Amino acid sequence: MPADTGPRGSAVRRAVRDELSDLAPDALVLVACSGGADSLSLAHATRAVRDRAGAVVIDHGLQTGSAEVAARTAAWLRDAGLDPVEVVQVTVVEAGDGPEAAARDARYRALFCAARDAGAEVVLLGHTLDDQAESVLLGLARGSGTRSLAGMPRSRGPFRRPLLHLRRSVVRAEVPEGAPVVDDPHNDDDRFARVRVRHRVLPVLEAELGPGIAEALARTADLARADADALAELADEVAWDVIHGARDEGTLDVVDLEPLSDAVRSRVVRQWLLDGGCPAGRLGADHVQRVCRLVTHWTGQGAVALPGGVEAVRDYGRLALRQTPLPRKET
């Protein structure tokens, strides 16, 4: 174990140590390091408590000089004792869900591949309680369901977020002196909803309603996640029976959907739509609800247009998906 010469009261080190307590001492842990203050603090703490700690620096190539910034961050991480340290360049291709979503998808694919290639068991991400609070507010603004209000999970697959219970100010207070902190200009760009939530909405809520708003939103995420997980488990069991027990493959029988609760029915329908080709990033709660109304409020209405070039129809007591007809050319 590396010598932990820092203060024993270090909140970030305690969080990392607790998060990784289930791993063998020789397991390799990678830190996703953007060069921002949060990820540098996380990387420094991880090296302090783990013998085998490495890092992956993702260069999105979205800003002039990003390669030089990534190289400088990687050099500091190597000097700090992390090994291996890899810089991965990704290509961000926007596919309809916005630049943030495209960059996130490219980043997670690269991190997953880097962990697999290095033989790492875990990749640590530097999201804080403030990031979680922002996610919940964005979910509320979109009118999303329980899953969206649940925010970011503490762990999923190889990815873990040990700092979700710590305020950003606490994490950044532990950035080591001399670290080459990168201030991403996107974090101050008001074109992005998350930036407006961070710099405008949350401060107003704190000022008007009192301190503790971020913590309350994070608790809401924990409660919503527990509910969403329980409903998802129930819906998965029902979906298997409904989807695979339909009279015709690829359809849903209305008689099987009618008795279900709204919460379970909507989840079964959403899974069916995803299986049918609707892209997850573009399939919203309003799409799912309109398809559910073909079951619960049937008055002979027409097809429901869906993302991915498909539409849902009710036909002879069944829900079916078909390709959206191309518009007719005028002659």
C-alpha positions as a Markdown table, in Angstrom:
| # | Residue | x | y | z |
|---|---|---|---|---|
| 1 | Met | 0.0 | 0.0 | 0.0 |
| 2 | Pro | 1.4 | 3.4 | -0.8 |
| 3 | Ala | 2.3 | 5.7 | 2.0 |
| 4 | Asp | -0.7 | 7.9 | 2.8 |
| 5 | Thr | 1.1 | 10.9 | 4.1 |
| 6 | Gly | -1.8 | 13.3 | 3.7 |
| 7 | Pro | -4.2 | 14.4 | 6.4 |
| 8 | Arg | -6.1 | 11.5 | 7.9 |
| 9 | Gly | -9.2 | 13.6 | 7.7 |
| 10 | Ser | -9.1 | 13.8 | 3.9 |
| 11 | Ala | -12.7 | 13.3 | 2.8 |
| 12 | Val | -11.8 | 12.4 | -0.7 |
| 13 | Arg | -9.3 | 9.7 | 0.4 |
| 14 | Arg | -11.8 | 8.2 | 2.8 |
| 15 | Ala | -14.4 | 8.2 | 0.0 |
| 16 | Val | -12.1 | 6.4 | -2.4 |
| 17 | Arg | -10.8 | 4.0 | 0.2 |
| 18 | Asp | -14.4 | 3.0 | 1.2 |
| 19 | Glu | -15.5 | 2.7 | -2.4 |
| 20 | Leu | -12.7 | 0.3 | -3.2 |
| 21 | Ser | -12.8 | -1.8 | 0.0 |
| 22 | Asp | -14.2 | -4.8 | -1.9 |
| 23 | Leu | -11.2 | -5.0 | -4.3 |
| 24 | Ala | -8.1 | -7.1 | -3.9 |
| 25 | Pro | -5.0 | -4.9 | -3.0 |
| 26 | Asp | -3.4 | -5.7 | -6.4 |
| 27 | Ala | -6.4 | -4.8 | -8.5 |
| 28 | Leu | -5.8 | -2.1 | -11.0 |
| 29 | Val | -8.0 | 1.0 | -10.7 |
| 30 | Leu | -8.2 | 3.7 | -13.4 |
| 31 | Val | -9.3 | 7.3 | -12.8 |
| 32 | Ala | -11.1 | 9.1 | -15.6 |
| 33 | Cys | -9.2 | 12.4 | -15.5 |
| 34 | Ser | -10.3 | 15.4 | -17.6 |
| 35 | Gly | -7.8 | 17.7 | -16.1 |
| 36 | Gly | -10.5 | 19.5 | -14.1 |
| 37 | Ala | -10.2 | 20.1 | -10.4 |
| 38 | Asp | -12.6 | 17.3 | -9.4 |
| 39 | Ser | -10.9 | 14.6 | -11.4 |
| 40 | Leu | -7.4 | 15.8 | -10.4 |
| 41 | Ser | -8.4 | 15.6 | -6.7 |
| 42 | Leu | -9.8 | 12.1 | -7.3 |
| 43 | Ala | -6.7 | 10.9 | -9.1 |
| 44 | His | -4.4 | 12.3 | -6.3 |
| 45 | Ala | -6.5 | 10.6 | -3.6 |
| 46 | Thr | -6.6 | 7.3 | -5.5 |
| 47 | Arg | -2.9 | 7.1 | -5.8 |
| 48 | Ala | -2.5 | 7.8 | -2.1 |
| 49 | Val | -4.6 | 4.8 | -1.1 |
| 50 | Arg | -3.9 | 2.3 | -3.9 |
| 51 | Asp | -0.7 | 0.6 | -5.1 |
| 52 | Arg | -2.1 | 0.1 | -8.6 |
| 53 | Ala | -3.7 | 3.3 | -9.7 |
| 54 | Gly | -3.7 | 4.5 | -13.3 |
| 55 | Ala | -5.6 | 7.1 | -15.3 |
| 56 | Val | -7.2 | 7.8 | -18.6 |
| 57 | Val | -7.2 | 11.2 | -20.1 |
| 58 | Ile | -9.8 | 11.7 | -22.8 |
| 59 | Asp | -9.1 | 14.3 | -25.5 |
| 60 | His | -12.4 | 15.2 | -27.2 |
| 61 | Gly | -10.7 | 17.4 | -29.7 |
| 62 | Leu | -13.4 | 20.0 | -29.4 |
| 63 | Gln | -11.1 | 22.9 | -28.5 |
| 64 | Thr | -7.9 | 24.3 | -30.0 |
| 65 | Gly | -4.9 | 23.0 | -28.2 |
| 66 | Ser | -6.8 | 20.1 | -26.5 |
| 67 | Ala | -4.0 | 17.6 | -27.4 |
| 68 | Glu | -1.5 | 19.8 | -25.6 |
| 69 | Val | -3.7 | 20.1 | -22.5 |
| 70 | Ala | -4.3 | 16.4 | -22.4 |
| 71 | Ala | -0.6 | 15.7 | -22.7 |
| 72 | Arg | 0.2 | 18.1 | -19.9 |
| 73 | Thr | -2.4 | 16.5 | -17.6 |
| 74 | Ala | -1.0 | 13.1 | -18.4 |
| 75 | Ala | 2.5 | 14.2 | -17.6 |
| 76 | Trp | 1.4 | 15.5 | -14.2 |
| 77 | Leu | -0.4 | 12.2 | -13.4 |
| 78 | Arg | 2.7 | 10.2 | -14.3 |
| 79 | Asp | 4.8 | 12.4 | -12.1 |
| 80 | Ala | 2.2 | 11.9 | -9.3 |
| 81 | Gly | 2.9 | 8.2 | -9.5 |
| 82 | Leu | -0.1 | 6.9 | -11.4 |
| 83 | Asp | 0.7 | 4.1 | -13.9 |
| 84 | Pro | -0.4 | 3.4 | -16.5 |
| 85 | Val | -1.6 | 6.8 | -17.8 |
| 86 | Glu | -3.1 | 6.8 | -21.3 |
| 87 | Val | -4.3 | 9.7 | -23.4 |
| 88 | Val | -7.2 | 8.6 | -25.7 |
| 89 | Gln | -8.4 | 10.8 | -28.6 |
| 90 | Val | -12.1 | 10.4 | -29.5 |
| 91 | Thr | -14.2 | 11.6 | -32.3 |
| 92 | Val | -17.4 | 13.3 | -31.2 |
| 93 | Val | -20.2 | 12.7 | -33.7 |
| 94 | Glu | -23.4 | 14.5 | -32.9 |
| 95 | Ala | -26.4 | 12.3 | -33.7 |
| 96 | Gly | -29.4 | 14.3 | -32.6 |
| 97 | Asp | -29.1 | 14.3 | -28.8 |
| 98 | Gly | -26.9 | 17.4 | -28.7 |
| 99 | Pro | -23.1 | 17.9 | -28.3 |
| 100 | Glu | -23.1 | 17.0 | -24.6 |
| 101 | Ala | -24.7 | 13.6 | -25.1 |
| 102 | Ala | -22.4 | 12.9 | -28.1 |
| 103 | Ala | -19.3 | 13.8 | -26.1 |
| 104 | Arg | -20.5 | 11.7 | -23.2 |
| 105 | Asp | -21.1 | 8.6 | -25.3 |
| 106 | Ala | -17.7 | 8.9 | -27.0 |
| 107 | Arg | -16.0 | 9.3 | -23.6 |
| 108 | Tyr | -17.7 | 6.3 | -22.0 |
| 109 | Arg | -16.9 | 4.1 | -24.9 |
| 110 | Ala | -13.3 | 5.1 | -24.8 |
| 111 | Leu | -13.1 | 4.6 | -21.0 |
| 112 | Phe | -14.6 | 1.2 | -21.2 |
| 113 | Cys | -12.2 | 0.1 | -23.9 |
| 114 | Ala | -9.2 | 1.5 | -22.0 |
| 115 | Ala | -10.2 | -0.4 | -18.9 |
| 116 | Arg | -10.6 | -3.6 | -20.8 |
| 117 | Asp | -7.3 | -3.3 | -22.6 |
| 118 | Ala | -5.4 | -2.4 | -19.3 |
| 119 | Gly | -7.1 | -5.2 | -17.3 |
| 120 | Ala | -8.6 | -2.7 | -14.8 |
| 121 | Glu | -11.4 | -3.8 | -12.6 |
| 122 | Val | -12.8 | -0.3 | -11.9 |
| 123 | Val | -12.9 | 3.1 | -13.5 |
| 124 | Leu | -13.5 | 6.0 | -11.1 |
| 125 | Leu | -15.4 | 9.1 | -12.1 |
| 126 | Gly | -15.2 | 12.4 | -10.3 |
| 127 | His | -18.9 | 13.4 | -10.2 |
| 128 | Thr | -19.8 | 15.2 | -7.0 |
| 129 | Leu | -23.0 | 15.8 | -5.0 |
| 130 | Asp | -23.4 | 19.1 | -6.9 |
| 131 | Asp | -23.3 | 17.2 | -10.2 |
| 132 | Gln | -26.0 | 14.9 | -8.9 |
| 133 | Ala | -28.2 | 17.8 | -7.8 |
| 134 | Glu | -27.9 | 19.4 | -11.2 |
| 135 | Ser | -28.9 | 16.1 | -12.9 |
| 136 | Val | -32.1 | 15.9 | -10.7 |
| 137 | Leu | -33.0 | 19.5 | -11.6 |
| 138 | Leu | -32.5 | 18.8 | -15.3 |
| 139 | Gly | -34.7 | 15.7 | -15.0 |
| 140 | Leu | -37.4 | 17.8 | -13.3 |
| 141 | Ala | -37.2 | 20.5 | -16.0 |
| 142 | Arg | -37.7 | 17.8 | -18.7 |
| 143 | Gly | -40.7 | 16.3 | -16.9 |
| 144 | Ser | -38.9 | 13.0 | -16.9 |
| 145 | Gly | -39.9 | 9.9 | -14.9 |
| 146 | Thr | -38.4 | 8.3 | -11.8 |
| 147 | Arg | -35.4 | 6.9 | -13.6 |
| 148 | Ser | -34.3 | 10.3 | -14.7 |
| 149 | Leu | -34.9 | 11.8 | -11.3 |
| 150 | Ala | -32.6 | 9.1 | -9.9 |
| 151 | Gly | -29.7 | 10.9 | -11.4 |
| 152 | Met | -26.4 | 9.2 | -11.8 |
| 153 | Pro | -25.9 | 5.8 | -10.2 |
| 154 | Arg | -23.0 | 5.3 | -7.7 |
| 155 | Ser | -21.9 | 2.3 | -9.8 |
| 156 | Arg | -22.7 | 0.7 | -13.1 |
| 157 | Gly | -20.6 | -1.9 | -14.7 |
| 158 | Pro | -16.9 | -1.0 | -14.2 |
| 159 | Phe | -17.7 | 2.7 | -13.5 |
| 160 | Arg | -17.9 | 4.0 | -9.9 |
| 161 | Arg | -18.5 | 7.5 | -8.5 |
| 162 | Pro | -17.1 | 7.6 | -5.0 |
| 163 | Leu | -17.6 | 11.4 | -4.6 |
| 164 | Leu | -21.3 | 11.6 | -5.1 |
| 165 | His | -21.9 | 12.3 | -1.4 |
| 166 | Leu | -19.3 | 15.1 | -1.3 |
| 167 | Arg | -19.8 | 18.8 | -2.2 |
| 168 | Arg | -17.8 | 20.2 | -5.0 |
| 169 | Ser | -16.1 | 22.7 | -2.7 |
| 170 | Val | -14.9 | 19.8 | -0.4 |
| 171 | Val | -13.4 | 17.9 | -3.4 |
| 172 | Arg | -11.7 | 20.9 | -4.9 |
| 173 | Ala | -10.2 | 21.9 | -1.5 |
| 174 | Glu | -8.1 | 18.8 | -1.8 |
| 175 | Val | -6.5 | 19.5 | -5.2 |
| 176 | Pro | -2.8 | 19.3 | -4.6 |
| 177 | Glu | -0.8 | 22.5 | -5.0 |
| 178 | Gly | 0.7 | 22.9 | -8.4 |
| 179 | Ala | -1.7 | 20.6 | -10.2 |
| 180 | Pro | -2.4 | 21.8 | -13.8 |
| 181 | Val | -6.1 | 22.4 | -13.3 |
| 182 | Val | -7.9 | 22.8 | -16.7 |
| 183 | Asp | -10.8 | 25.2 | -16.7 |
| 184 | Asp | -13.1 | 23.9 | -19.5 |
| 185 | Pro | -14.7 | 26.9 | -21.2 |
| 186 | His | -17.8 | 24.7 | -21.8 |
| 187 | Asn | -18.4 | 24.9 | -18.0 |
| 188 | Asp | -19.2 | 28.6 | -18.4 |
| 189 | Asp | -21.1 | 28.5 | -21.6 |
| 190 | Asp | -24.7 | 29.4 | -21.0 |
| 191 | Arg | -25.8 | 27.6 | -24.1 |
| 192 | Phe | -25.8 | 24.5 | -22.1 |
| 193 | Ala | -28.7 | 23.8 | -19.7 |
| 194 | Arg | -26.4 | 22.3 | -17.0 |
| 195 | Val | -24.3 | 25.4 | -16.9 |
| 196 | Arg | -27.4 | 27.6 | -16.4 |
| 197 | Val | -28.5 | 25.3 | -13.6 |
| 198 | Arg | -25.1 | 25.4 | -12.0 |
| 199 | His | -24.6 | 29.2 | -12.1 |
| 200 | Arg | -28.1 | 30.5 | -12.0 |
| 201 | Val | -30.8 | 28.1 | -10.8 |
| 202 | Leu | -29.1 | 26.4 | -7.8 |
| 203 | Pro | -27.8 | 29.7 | -6.4 |
| 204 | Val | -31.2 | 31.2 | -6.6 |
| 205 | Leu | -32.8 | 28.2 | -4.9 |
| 206 | Glu | -30.2 | 28.3 | -2.1 |
| 207 | Ala | -30.8 | 32.0 | -1.6 |
| 208 | Glu | -34.6 | 31.8 | -1.6 |
| 209 | Leu | -35.1 | 28.5 | 0.2 |
| 210 | Gly | -32.1 | 28.3 | 2.4 |
| 211 | Pro | -29.0 | 26.1 | 2.4 |
| 212 | Gly | -29.1 | 22.4 | 1.9 |
| 213 | Ile | -30.9 | 22.4 | -1.5 |
| 214 | Ala | -28.2 | 20.4 | -3.2 |
| 215 | Glu | -28.1 | 17.8 | -0.4 |
| 216 | Ala | -31.9 | 17.5 | -0.6 |
| 217 | Leu | -31.8 | 17.0 | -4.3 |
| 218 | Ala | -29.2 | 14.3 | -3.9 |
| 219 | Arg | -31.4 | 12.5 | -1.3 |
| 220 | Thr | -34.2 | 12.7 | -3.8 |
| 221 | Ala | -32.0 | 10.9 | -6.3 |
| 222 | Asp | -31.3 | 8.1 | -3.8 |
| 223 | Leu | -35.0 | 7.6 | -3.1 |
| 224 | Ala | -36.0 | 7.8 | -6.7 |
| 225 | Arg | -33.3 | 5.3 | -7.6 |
| 226 | Ala | -34.6 | 2.8 | -5.1 |
| 227 | Asp | -38.1 | 3.1 | -6.4 |
| 228 | Ala | -37.0 | 3.0 | -10.0 |
| 229 | Asp | -34.9 | -0.2 | -9.4 |
| 230 | Ala | -37.9 | -1.9 | -7.7 |
| 231 | Leu | -40.3 | -1.0 | -10.5 |
| 232 | Ala | -37.8 | -2.0 | -13.2 |
| 233 | Glu | -37.3 | -5.4 | -11.6 |
| 234 | Leu | -41.1 | -6.0 | -11.6 |
| 235 | Ala | -41.5 | -4.6 | -15.1 |
| 236 | Asp | -38.7 | -6.9 | -16.4 |
| 237 | Glu | -40.5 | -9.9 | -15.2 |
| 238 | Val | -43.8 | -8.8 | -16.7 |
| 239 | Ala | -42.2 | -7.6 | -19.9 |
| 240 | Trp | -40.8 | -11.1 | -20.6 |
| 241 | Asp | -44.2 | -12.7 | -20.3 |
| 242 | Val | -46.0 | -10.0 | -22.3 |
| 243 | Ile | -43.5 | -9.5 | -25.1 |
| 244 | His | -42.7 | -13.2 | -25.6 |
| 245 | Gly | -46.2 | -14.4 | -25.0 |
| 246 | Ala | -47.8 | -12.2 | -27.6 |
| 247 | Arg | -49.9 | -13.8 | -30.4 |
| 248 | Asp | -47.6 | -12.4 | -33.1 |
| 249 | Glu | -43.9 | -11.9 | -32.6 |
| 250 | Gly | -42.9 | -8.2 | -32.3 |
| 251 | Thr | -46.4 | -7.1 | -31.1 |
| 252 | Leu | -48.1 | -6.6 | -27.7 |
| 253 | Asp | -51.6 | -7.9 | -26.9 |
| 254 | Val | -53.8 | -5.1 | -25.5 |
| 255 | Val | -55.5 | -7.6 | -23.2 |
| 256 | Asp | -52.2 | -8.3 | -21.5 |
| 257 | Leu | -51.4 | -4.6 | -21.0 |
| 258 | Glu | -54.8 | -3.4 | -19.8 |
| 259 | Pro | -54.7 | -4.8 | -16.2 |
| 260 | Leu | -51.2 | -3.5 | -15.5 |
| 261 | Ser | -50.5 | -0.5 | -13.3 |
| 262 | Asp | -49.6 | 2.6 | -15.2 |
| 263 | Ala | -46.0 | 2.5 | -13.8 |
| 264 | Val | -45.4 | -1.1 | -14.9 |
| 265 | Arg | -47.3 | -0.8 | -18.3 |
| 266 | Ser | -45.2 | 2.3 | -19.3 |
| 267 | Arg | -42.0 | 0.4 | -18.6 |
| 268 | Val | -43.1 | -2.7 | -20.5 |
| 269 | Val | -44.1 | -0.5 | -23.5 |
| 270 | Arg | -40.8 | 1.4 | -23.3 |
| 271 | Gln | -38.8 | -1.8 | -23.4 |
| 272 | Trp | -40.9 | -3.0 | -26.4 |
| 273 | Leu | -40.2 | 0.3 | -28.2 |
| 274 | Leu | -36.5 | 0.0 | -27.6 |
| 275 | Asp | -36.5 | -3.5 | -28.8 |
| 276 | Gly | -38.3 | -2.3 | -31.9 |
| 277 | Gly | -35.6 | 0.2 | -32.9 |
| 278 | Cys | -36.5 | 3.4 | -31.1 |
| 279 | Pro | -33.2 | 5.1 | -30.0 |
| 280 | Ala | -33.0 | 5.3 | -26.2 |
| 281 | Gly | -31.6 | 8.9 | -26.2 |
| 282 | Arg | -34.5 | 10.2 | -28.2 |
| 283 | Leu | -37.4 | 8.1 | -26.8 |
| 284 | Gly | -39.1 | 10.4 | -24.3 |
| 285 | Ala | -41.8 | 9.8 | -21.6 |
| 286 | Asp | -44.3 | 11.6 | -23.9 |
| 287 | His | -43.7 | 9.1 | -26.6 |
| 288 | Val | -44.3 | 6.2 | -24.2 |
| 289 | Gln | -47.4 | 7.8 | -22.8 |
| 290 | Arg | -49.0 | 8.3 | -26.2 |
| 291 | Val | -48.4 | 4.7 | -27.1 |
| 292 | Cys | -49.9 | 3.7 | -23.7 |
| 293 | Arg | -53.0 | 5.7 | -24.6 |
| 294 | Leu | -53.6 | 3.3 | -27.4 |
| 295 | Val | -54.3 | 0.8 | -24.6 |
| 296 | Thr | -56.0 | 2.9 | -21.9 |
| 297 | His | -57.8 | 5.6 | -24.0 |
| 298 | Trp | -58.6 | 3.8 | -27.2 |
| 299 | Thr | -61.0 | 5.8 | -29.5 |
| 300 | Gly | -59.8 | 4.6 | -32.8 |
| 301 | Gln | -56.9 | 7.1 | -33.0 |
| 302 | Gly | -54.2 | 6.8 | -35.6 |
| 303 | Ala | -50.5 | 5.9 | -35.4 |
| 304 | Val | -48.1 | 7.4 | -32.9 |
| 305 | Ala | -45.0 | 8.7 | -34.6 |
| 306 | Leu | -41.8 | 7.7 | -32.8 |
| 307 | Pro | -38.1 | 8.5 | -33.1 |
| 308 | Gly | -36.1 | 6.1 | -35.2 |
| 309 | Gly | -38.4 | 6.2 | -38.2 |
| 310 | Val | -41.1 | 4.0 | -36.7 |
| 311 | Glu | -44.7 | 4.4 | -35.5 |
| 312 | Ala | -46.9 | 2.4 | -33.2 |
| 313 | Val | -50.4 | 1.4 | -34.2 |
| 314 | Arg | -53.3 | -0.5 | -32.6 |
| 315 | Asp | -54.7 | -3.2 | -34.9 |
| 316 | Tyr | -57.2 | -5.9 | -33.9 |
| 317 | Gly | -56.3 | -5.8 | -30.2 |
| 318 | Arg | -52.6 | -5.7 | -30.7 |
| 319 | Leu | -49.9 | -3.0 | -30.6 |
| 320 | Ala | -47.5 | -3.2 | -33.6 |
| 321 | Leu | -44.6 | -1.2 | -34.9 |
| 322 | Arg | -44.1 | -0.3 | -38.5 |
| 323 | Gln | -41.9 | 1.9 | -40.5 |
| 324 | Thr | -43.1 | 5.5 | -40.8 |
| 325 | Pro | -44.4 | 6.0 | -44.4 |
| 326 | Leu | -42.5 | 8.4 | -46.5 |
| 327 | Pro | -44.4 | 11.5 | -47.5 |
| 328 | Arg | -45.9 | 11.3 | -50.9 |
| 329 | Lys | -44.3 | 13.3 | -53.7 |
| 330 | Glu | -46.6 | 15.7 | -55.4 |
| 331 | Thr | -47.0 | 15.1 | -59.1 |
